[in-house]
Amino acid sequence: GMITDGASAEPLPFVNVAVNLGEDGMTGGQSDFDGNYTVSLPPGTHTLMFSYVGYENKEVEVTLTAGETKLLDVQIAEAALSLNTVVVTSNKFEKPIGEVTVSMEVIKPDFIENGNTTQVDEAIEKIPGVNIIDGQANIRGGAGWSYGAGSRVMLLIDEIPALQADAGRPSWGDIPVENIKQIEVIKGASSVLYGSSALNGIIHVRTKYATSVPETKIVTSYTHFMSPSSDISNSQWWGGDSGFGSPYEATVSALHKQKFGKLDVVLHGFYATENNYYRRDPSQVEEGVIPGHMESSRMRFGMNLKYRLSDRITFKLGGLYTNNHSEGPFLWNDIPGNYYTPFGGGFTSGDNLRYYVDPELVVFDKAGNRHKLYGRLYNIENDNNNDQSNTSFTSYGEYQFLRNFESLGAVLTTGLYTSSAKSDSPLFGDEEVTERNVAWYAQV
């Protein structure tokens, strides 16, 4: 038969199936990548016990005669207790959060959707003990950020580091909010498995894969900025003869998940446009042109593909493309008279193009050991008006070996990691800066 999730009907791999044969001991097996299982039993009445991390145990009684074959499909329900939430960040393999020995918070997609969150840092900042300062994550007041010098809170997307190579900082707009399975936040050092960028903690974004039932979701939103409550008339400079209506932001996102035989496909996209209430400096606008809003836009498109070559071999390919235009104030003119108007030269504008490609190969050998080979190619192009344009390219690769010593109650995680990065910017004297890292890690 097949074992599926009771809510989503998604096949569940590696579900334990056990049968007590009395004096003859135990028998059973596990479901494969497609949720299928097979158990051979002697004639008689038996109780099949199905167990899976994060799900309620289920028992089903079955009676067999000699030579009989039965098809028994089973649905198991996800456990209601939050302690059965399954995380991977702390050990690089799935484990119930109740068994994790570090302080960890998990953000589910409902929390993100209910707040109409369009950028991940808006949701992360609602976690107790986590603050976002100048775009950098700071956990429990630790030295988690240094502007332009690199973060000490590691950002991961699907287990792979996602900090920019040029400044070592996160790009929150590159995270696909429309395709998040959950966000795992570790409050504390995890440098053994993730390196020095994880000295203050980890923010790990895990994306979704397809389910048995195809799903399509479209979300749109509109934000209207109302007039400021001020007695000074020019504090609301828009409207009237300004030639512009009220400031606003509009967004639309789309997600489609579907299985095609052994191929799982997820496609997603997002677009946002904003006319904000910051005003262009009249002195910097051509004569005869009415100064207007500063405008920003964000666009991204991504995919997740997973193909099961066999019960033991799976290939994945993920990717994301983003293109952003932003304008914002840095220095302000005096008030009254210049509300929401940056000082001449005191605002920045720029176009940012980023994309990454993530290949992954997972192999389970006959002894049950997991071999995982995965990586990321990450390209960044920042074109700004303040002589701080830059380009960078990062390549990352990792081989990981995992063995479960069930008799000892222990799990070994070990691997070899390598990365290289190059960046070119006027800040570096227009010279290309390169960096290479090689590391080995192990944890029991």
C-alpha positions as CSV (number, residue, x, y, z in Angstrom):
1,G,0.0,0.0,0.0
2,M,0.8,3.7,0.2
3,I,1.3,5.9,3.3
4,T,0.2,9.5,3.0
5,D,-0.3,12.6,5.1
6,G,-3.8,12.8,6.4
7,A,-4.2,16.5,5.5
8,S,-2.3,17.0,2.3
9,A,-2.4,13.5,0.9
10,E,1.4,13.8,0.3
11,P,3.3,10.5,0.2
12,L,5.5,10.1,3.3
13,P,8.9,8.4,2.8
14,F,10.7,6.3,5.4
15,V,7.7,5.7,7.6
16,N,8.4,2.8,9.9
17,V,6.1,-0.2,9.6
18,A,6.4,-2.8,12.4
19,V,4.5,-6.0,13.2
20,N,4.9,-8.0,16.4
21,L,4.9,-11.7,15.6
22,G,5.1,-12.8,19.2
23,E,7.6,-15.6,19.8
24,D,8.9,-15.0,16.2
25,G,10.0,-11.5,17.0
26,M,9.3,-8.3,15.0
27,T,9.1,-7.8,11.2
28,G,8.3,-4.8,9.0
29,G,10.1,-2.2,6.9
30,Q,10.0,1.4,5.7
31,S,8.1,3.2,3.0
32,D,10.1,4.3,-0.1
33,F,10.4,7.8,-1.5
34,D,6.9,7.5,-3.0
35,G,5.3,6.4,0.3
36,N,4.9,2.8,-0.9
37,Y,5.5,-0.1,1.5
38,T,5.5,-3.9,1.4
39,V,5.3,-6.4,4.4
40,S,5.3,-10.2,4.2
41,L,3.4,-11.9,7.0
42,P,2.3,-15.4,7.9
43,P,-1.4,-16.3,7.8
44,G,-3.5,-15.0,10.6
45,T,-4.6,-11.7,12.2
46,H,-1.9,-9.1,12.8
47,T,-1.6,-5.4,13.9
48,L,0.5,-3.1,11.7
49,M,2.0,-0.2,13.6
50,F,2.9,2.9,11.6
51,S,5.3,5.5,13.1
52,Y,6.9,8.7,11.7
53,V,8.6,11.7,13.3
54,G,6.2,14.5,13.8
55,Y,3.1,12.3,13.2
56,E,0.7,10.4,15.5
57,N,1.3,6.6,15.6
58,K,-1.3,4.5,13.9
59,E,-2.3,0.8,14.3
60,V,-4.3,-1.1,11.7
61,E,-5.4,-4.7,12.1
62,V,-5.4,-7.0,9.1
63,T,-6.3,-10.7,8.6
64,L,-4.6,-12.8,5.9
65,T,-5.1,-16.3,4.6
66,A,-2.4,-18.4,3.0
67,G,-1.2,-16.9,-0.3
68,E,-3.4,-13.8,0.0
69,T,-2.2,-10.3,-1.0
70,K,-3.9,-7.2,0.3
71,L,-3.6,-3.6,-0.7
72,L,-3.8,-1.3,2.4
73,D,-3.4,2.4,2.0
74,V,-2.9,4.3,5.2
75,Q,-3.2,8.0,6.2
76,I,-1.5,9.2,9.3
77,A,-2.2,12.6,11.0
78,E,0.4,15.2,11.9
79,A,0.9,15.4,15.7
80,A,-0.8,18.5,17.2
81,L,1.9,19.2,19.7
82,S,4.5,21.8,18.7
83,L,7.2,19.7,20.2
84,N,6.8,17.3,17.3
85,T,7.9,20.0,14.8
86,V,10.8,18.5,12.8
87,V,13.9,20.7,12.3
88,V,17.2,20.1,10.5
89,T,19.4,23.1,11.4
90,S,20.9,22.0,14.7
91,N,22.3,18.7,13.4
92,K,22.0,18.8,9.6
93,F,19.4,16.0,9.8
94,E,15.7,15.8,10.7
95,K,15.0,15.7,14.4
96,P,12.0,16.6,16.6
97,I,12.4,20.1,18.1
98,G,11.7,18.6,21.6
99,E,15.0,16.7,21.3
100,V,17.1,19.6,20.2
101,T,19.6,20.8,22.8
102,V,19.9,24.4,21.6
103,S,17.5,27.3,21.9
104,M,15.4,27.3,18.7
105,E,12.4,29.1,17.3
106,V,10.4,27.9,14.3
107,I,8.2,30.2,12.2
108,K,5.5,28.4,10.2
109,P,4.1,29.8,6.9
110,D,0.7,30.7,8.5
111,F,2.5,33.2,10.7
112,I,4.0,34.8,7.7
113,E,0.9,34.9,5.6
114,N,-1.4,36.2,8.4
115,G,0.8,39.3,8.7
116,N,0.9,39.9,5.0
117,T,4.6,39.7,5.2
118,T,6.4,40.6,1.9
119,Q,10.0,40.3,3.2
120,V,11.3,37.7,5.6
121,D,13.1,40.1,8.0
122,E,9.6,41.6,8.9
123,A,8.6,38.2,10.3
124,I,12.0,37.3,11.9
125,E,12.0,40.6,13.9
126,K,8.8,39.4,15.7
127,I,10.8,36.5,17.4
128,P,11.7,37.4,21.0
129,G,15.4,38.2,21.3
130,V,15.9,38.8,17.6
131,N,16.4,42.4,16.1
132,I,17.1,43.6,12.6
133,I,19.4,46.6,12.7
134,D,20.6,48.2,9.5
135,G,19.5,45.1,7.7
136,Q,21.6,42.9,9.9
137,A,20.2,40.2,12.3
138,N,21.2,40.6,15.9
139,I,20.3,37.8,18.3
140,R,20.1,38.4,22.1
141,G,22.2,41.5,21.9
142,G,25.2,39.5,20.7
143,A,27.8,41.0,18.3
144,G,25.9,39.7,15.4
145,W,26.5,42.5,12.9
146,S,29.0,45.0,11.7
147,Y,28.0,47.1,8.8
148,G,29.9,46.2,5.7
149,A,32.2,43.8,7.6
150,G,30.1,40.6,7.7
151,S,27.3,39.1,9.7
152,R,27.8,36.8,12.7
153,V,24.3,35.4,12.2
154,M,24.4,32.8,9.4
155,L,21.6,33.0,6.8
156,L,20.8,29.7,5.1
157,I,18.4,28.9,2.3
158,D,17.8,25.2,2.1
159,E,20.9,24.4,4.1
160,I,23.2,26.5,2.0
161,P,24.8,29.8,3.1
162,A,23.2,32.8,1.5
163,L,25.2,35.8,2.7
164,Q,26.5,38.2,0.0
165,A,30.2,37.6,-0.8
166,D,31.1,41.3,-1.1
167,A,29.8,42.5,2.4
168,G,28.9,39.3,4.2
169,R,25.4,40.5,4.8
170,P,22.0,39.0,4.0
171,S,19.7,40.0,1.0
172,W,16.3,39.7,2.6
173,G,14.6,40.5,-0.7
174,D,16.1,37.4,-2.2
175,I,14.1,35.0,0.1
176,P,11.0,33.7,-1.5
177,V,8.3,34.5,1.1
178,E,5.7,32.9,-1.2
179,N,7.4,29.5,-1.0
180,I,8.5,29.0,2.6
181,K,7.9,25.7,4.5
182,Q,9.3,27.0,7.7
183,I,12.0,29.2,9.2
184,E,14.3,27.8,11.9
185,V,16.2,30.3,14.1
186,I,18.9,29.1,16.5
187,K,19.7,31.5,19.3
188,G,23.3,30.8,20.0
189,A,26.6,29.7,18.5
190,S,26.6,26.9,15.9
191,S,30.0,27.4,14.4
192,V,31.0,23.7,14.5
193,L,28.7,22.8,11.6
194,Y,28.4,26.2,9.9
195,G,31.6,28.2,10.5
196,S,32.4,31.6,12.0
197,S,29.4,33.4,10.5
198,A,27.2,31.3,12.9
199,L,28.9,32.6,16.1
200,N,25.7,34.5,17.1
201,G,23.1,32.2,15.6
202,I,21.5,30.9,12.5
203,I,18.4,31.8,10.4
204,H,17.5,28.9,8.2
205,V,14.8,29.3,5.5
206,R,13.4,26.0,4.2
207,T,11.3,26.0,1.0
208,K,8.5,23.7,-0.1
209,Y,8.3,20.7,-2.4
210,A,5.3,19.4,-4.3
211,T,2.5,17.3,-2.8
212,S,0.3,14.6,-4.3
213,V,-2.5,17.1,-4.8
214,P,-1.6,19.9,-7.1
215,E,-1.8,23.3,-5.5
216,T,-2.0,26.8,-6.9
217,K,-2.0,29.9,-4.8
218,I,-2.2,33.6,-5.8
219,V,-1.9,36.4,-3.2
220,T,-2.3,40.1,-3.9
221,S,-2.3,43.1,-1.5
222,Y,-2.6,46.8,-1.6
223,T,-1.2,49.2,1.1
224,H,-2.4,52.8,1.2
225,F,-0.4,55.5,3.0
226,M,-2.8,58.0,4.6
227,S,-2.2,61.7,5.1
228,P,0.0,62.6,8.1
229,S,-1.7,64.2,11.1
230,S,0.0,67.6,11.0
231,D,-1.2,71.2,11.1
232,I,1.5,72.2,8.6
233,S,0.0,72.0,5.2
234,N,3.1,71.0,3.2
235,S,3.7,67.9,5.4
236,Q,1.3,66.3,2.8
237,W,3.0,67.4,-0.3
238,W,1.3,65.0,-2.6
239,G,-2.1,65.6,-4.2
240,G,-3.4,68.9,-5.5
241,D,-1.0,70.5,-8.1
242,S,1.8,68.0,-7.3
243,G,0.6,65.8,-10.1
244,F,0.8,62.7,-7.9
245,G,-1.8,60.7,-5.9
246,S,-1.4,59.2,-2.5
247,P,1.6,57.0,-1.8
248,Y,0.9,53.2,-2.0
249,E,2.4,49.8,-2.4
250,A,0.9,46.9,-4.4
251,T,2.1,43.3,-4.5
252,V,1.2,40.0,-6.1
253,S,2.7,36.6,-5.6
254,A,2.0,33.2,-7.2
255,L,2.9,29.6,-6.3
256,H,2.2,26.3,-8.1
257,K,3.2,22.8,-6.8
258,Q,2.6,19.6,-8.7
259,K,3.9,16.0,-9.1
260,F,4.5,14.5,-12.5
261,G,5.3,10.9,-11.9
262,K,8.8,10.8,-10.3
263,L,9.3,14.6,-10.9
264,D,8.2,17.2,-8.3
265,V,7.8,20.7,-9.6
266,V,7.4,24.0,-7.7
267,L,7.2,27.3,-9.5
268,H,6.8,30.7,-7.7
269,G,7.1,34.4,-8.4
270,F,6.6,37.8,-6.7
271,Y,6.2,41.4,-7.8
272,A,5.9,44.6,-5.8
273,T,5.8,48.2,-6.7
274,E,5.9,51.2,-4.4
275,N,5.3,54.9,-4.8
276,N,6.4,56.1,-1.3
277,Y,6.0,59.4,0.4
278,Y,9.7,60.4,0.1
279,R,9.9,63.4,-2.2
280,R,12.6,64.0,-4.8
281,D,14.6,67.1,-4.1
282,P,13.3,69.9,-6.3
283,S,16.8,71.2,-6.8
284,Q,17.8,68.0,-8.5
285,V,14.9,67.8,-10.9
286,E,15.0,69.3,-14.4
287,E,13.4,72.7,-14.9
288,G,9.7,72.5,-15.6
289,V,9.4,69.0,-14.2
290,I,7.3,68.5,-11.0
291,P,9.4,66.6,-8.4
292,G,7.6,63.4,-7.5
293,H,7.7,60.2,-5.4
294,M,10.7,58.0,-5.0
295,E,9.8,54.7,-6.6
296,S,10.8,51.2,-5.8
297,S,10.1,47.8,-7.3
298,R,10.9,44.2,-6.6
299,M,10.6,41.1,-8.8
300,R,11.6,37.5,-8.4
301,F,11.0,34.1,-10.0
302,G,12.1,30.7,-8.7
303,M,11.7,27.0,-9.0
304,N,12.3,23.8,-7.1
305,L,12.7,20.5,-9.0
306,K,13.1,17.0,-7.4
307,Y,13.5,13.8,-9.4
308,R,13.6,10.4,-7.8
309,L,15.9,8.2,-9.9
310,S,15.2,5.3,-7.6
311,D,14.2,4.5,-4.0
312,R,17.8,5.4,-3.0
313,I,18.8,8.2,-5.3
314,T,17.2,11.7,-5.6
315,F,18.3,14.6,-7.6
316,K,17.2,18.2,-6.9
317,L,17.6,21.5,-8.7
318,G,16.6,24.8,-7.3
319,G,17.0,28.4,-8.5
320,L,16.0,32.0,-7.9
321,Y,16.2,35.1,-10.0
322,T,15.6,38.6,-8.5
323,N,15.7,42.1,-10.0
324,N,15.1,45.1,-7.7
325,H,15.1,48.9,-8.0
326,S,15.2,51.0,-4.9
327,E,15.3,54.6,-3.9
328,G,15.7,55.9,-0.3
329,P,16.8,58.8,1.8
330,F,20.1,59.0,3.6
331,L,20.3,62.7,4.7
332,W,17.4,65.0,5.2
333,N,16.7,68.7,4.4
334,D,15.7,71.1,7.1
335,I,12.0,71.3,8.2
336,P,9.5,72.9,8.2
337,G,9.2,73.3,4.4
338,N,10.9,70.2,3.3
339,Y,9.0,67.3,4.8
340,Y,10.0,63.9,3.4
341,T,12.6,65.6,1.2
342,P,16.2,64.2,1.3
343,F,19.1,66.6,1.2
344,G,20.7,67.2,-2.2
345,G,22.8,64.0,-2.8
346,G,21.4,62.6,0.4
347,F,19.5,59.7,-1.2
348,T,20.6,56.5,-2.9
349,S,19.1,54.7,-5.8
350,G,20.1,51.5,-7.4
351,D,19.3,48.4,-9.4
352,N,20.2,45.0,-8.1
353,L,20.3,41.8,-10.1
354,R,20.9,38.5,-8.3
355,Y,20.4,34.9,-9.1
356,Y,21.5,31.5,-7.8
357,V,21.4,27.8,-8.9
358,D,21.4,24.9,-6.4
359,P,22.1,21.4,-7.6
360,E,21.8,18.5,-5.1
361,L,22.3,14.7,-5.2
362,V,21.3,12.4,-2.3
363,V,22.2,8.7,-2.2
364,F,21.3,6.1,0.4
365,D,23.7,3.1,0.3
366,K,22.7,-0.4,1.2
367,A,23.8,0.0,4.8
368,G,21.4,2.9,5.2
369,N,24.1,5.6,5.2
370,R,23.2,8.9,3.6
371,H,25.6,10.6,1.1
372,K,24.7,14.1,0.1
373,L,26.5,16.3,-2.5
374,Y,25.1,19.8,-3.0
375,G,26.1,23.4,-3.8
376,R,25.2,26.8,-5.0
377,L,26.3,29.3,-7.7
378,Y,25.4,32.8,-6.6
379,N,25.8,35.9,-8.7
380,I,25.2,39.5,-7.6
381,E,25.3,42.8,-9.5
382,N,24.6,46.0,-7.7
383,D,24.5,49.2,-9.7
384,N,24.2,52.3,-7.4
385,N,24.4,56.0,-7.8
386,N,26.9,56.5,-4.9
387,D,30.0,55.1,-6.4
388,Q,29.5,51.9,-4.4
389,S,28.4,49.6,-7.3
390,N,29.9,46.1,-7.2
391,T,29.7,42.6,-8.6
392,S,30.4,39.3,-6.8
393,F,30.2,35.6,-7.6
394,T,30.2,32.8,-5.0
395,S,30.5,29.1,-5.6
396,Y,29.8,26.7,-2.8
397,G,30.1,22.9,-2.6
398,E,29.7,20.3,0.2
399,Y,29.8,16.6,0.6
400,Q,28.0,15.3,3.7
401,F,28.0,11.8,5.2
402,L,25.4,10.7,7.8
403,R,25.3,7.4,9.7
404,N,22.9,6.3,12.3
405,F,24.3,4.0,15.0
406,E,20.9,2.8,16.3
407,S,22.5,0.4,18.9
408,L,24.4,3.3,20.4
409,G,21.6,5.9,20.1
410,A,24.0,8.1,18.2
411,V,24.2,9.8,14.8
412,L,27.4,10.8,13.0
413,T,27.4,13.8,10.7
414,T,30.5,14.7,8.9
415,G,31.5,16.4,5.7
416,L,33.9,18.4,3.6
417,Y,33.0,22.0,2.6
418,T,34.6,24.3,0.0
419,S,33.7,27.8,-1.2
420,S,35.3,30.5,-3.3
421,A,34.2,34.1,-3.9
422,K,35.3,37.0,-5.9
423,S,34.2,40.6,-5.8
424,D,34.9,43.8,-7.7
425,S,34.0,47.3,-6.4
426,P,35.3,50.9,-6.4
427,L,35.5,50.5,-2.6
428,F,38.3,48.0,-3.2
429,G,40.1,50.3,-5.6
430,D,38.5,48.6,-8.6
431,E,40.6,45.5,-7.9
432,E,39.1,42.0,-7.8
433,V,39.1,40.5,-4.3
434,T,39.1,36.8,-4.0
435,E,38.5,34.4,-1.1
436,R,38.7,30.7,-0.7
437,N,37.7,28.4,2.1
438,V,38.1,24.7,2.7
439,A,36.8,23.0,5.9
440,W,36.0,19.7,7.4
441,Y,33.5,19.2,10.2
442,A,32.2,16.3,12.3
443,Q,29.5,16.0,15.0
444,V,28.2,13.0,17.0
